[in-house]
Amino acid sequence: MPQVTIENPILNSPYKEPNRHFKFSDEGITNEITETRRISSYFVPIAKPKKKAGGKQLTLESEWTQDRVEENEFINRIRVQVSVWRKGDYGGM
């Protein structure tokens, strides 16, 4: 897949909850915009098998496929709580 160039990567206001993001595919980021907030997640790197001879350091494969994505449940729960707090007119401040 050719490398994607995004001319203007800023999609959301710094003063409001994000509501759009650039979509990821198995090949990486695309220039396609999705009209939802991105779920917080991270990629789990998988090291190549260790070689017996040579003693070189392990390297990470560069394939960032969907099966290596793990959802960051803690951050996503915080986002839900902050959203409720915002909708409650910032109660408790």
C-alpha positions in Angstrom: 0.0 0.0 0.0 1.4 3.4 -0.9 2.1 5.8 2.0 -0.9 8.1 2.8 -0.3 11.9 3.0 -2.9 13.8 5.0 -2.8 17.5 4.2 -4.8 18.7 7.2 -4.7 16.1 10.1 -6.7 18.3 12.5 -10.4 17.1 12.4 -11.7 18.2 15.8 -12.0 21.3 17.9 -9.8 21.5 21.0 -12.8 22.7 23.0 -15.2 19.8 22.3 -15.2 16.1 22.5 -13.7 14.5 19.4 -16.3 13.2 17.0 -14.2 12.2 13.9 -11.0 10.4 13.1 -9.0 8.9 10.3 -9.7 5.2 9.7 -7.0 2.6 10.1 -6.8 -0.5 7.9 -4.5 -3.5 8.0 -2.1 -1.5 5.9 -2.1 1.5 8.3 -3.8 4.9 8.5 -6.0 5.9 5.6 -7.3 9.3 4.5 -10.9 8.1 5.0 -12.7 10.0 7.8 -15.0 8.2 10.2 -17.7 10.2 12.0 -17.2 8.7 15.5 -14.7 9.1 18.2 -11.8 6.6 17.9 -11.8 3.8 20.5 -8.6 4.0 22.6 -6.5 1.1 21.7 -2.9 0.1 21.2 -0.9 -2.4 19.0 0.7 -5.4 20.6 4.1 -5.8 19.0 5.3 -9.4 18.4 9.0 -10.0 18.3 10.6 -12.2 15.6 11.9 -15.6 16.9 15.3 -15.4 18.5 18.2 -16.7 16.4 20.7 -19.1 18.0 23.8 -17.7 16.5 24.9 -14.1 16.2 23.3 -12.7 19.4 21.5 -9.8 17.7 18.8 -7.9 19.4 15.2 -8.9 18.7 13.4 -6.7 16.2 9.7 -6.1 15.9 7.7 -6.9 12.8 6.1 -3.9 11.1 2.8 -5.6 10.3 0.2 -3.7 12.4 -2.8 -5.9 11.6 -6.2 -5.8 13.3 -5.5 -9.0 15.3 -2.7 -7.2 17.2 -5.0 -4.3 18.3 -6.0 -4.3 22.0 -8.6 -2.0 23.4 -7.6 0.3 26.3 -10.6 -0.4 28.5 -9.5 1.9 31.3 -9.2 5.0 29.0 -12.5 4.2 27.3 -14.3 4.0 30.7 -12.8 7.4 31.7 -14.0 8.9 28.4 -17.5 7.7 29.2 -17.4 9.2 32.7 -16.1 12.6 31.3 -18.8 12.6 28.7 -21.5 12.2 31.4 -19.8 14.9 33.4 -19.8 17.3 30.4 -23.5 16.6 29.7 -24.3 17.3 33.4 -22.9 20.8 32.9 -19.6 20.1 34.7 -21.2 19.3 38.1 -18.9 19.4 41.1 -16.7 22.2 39.8 
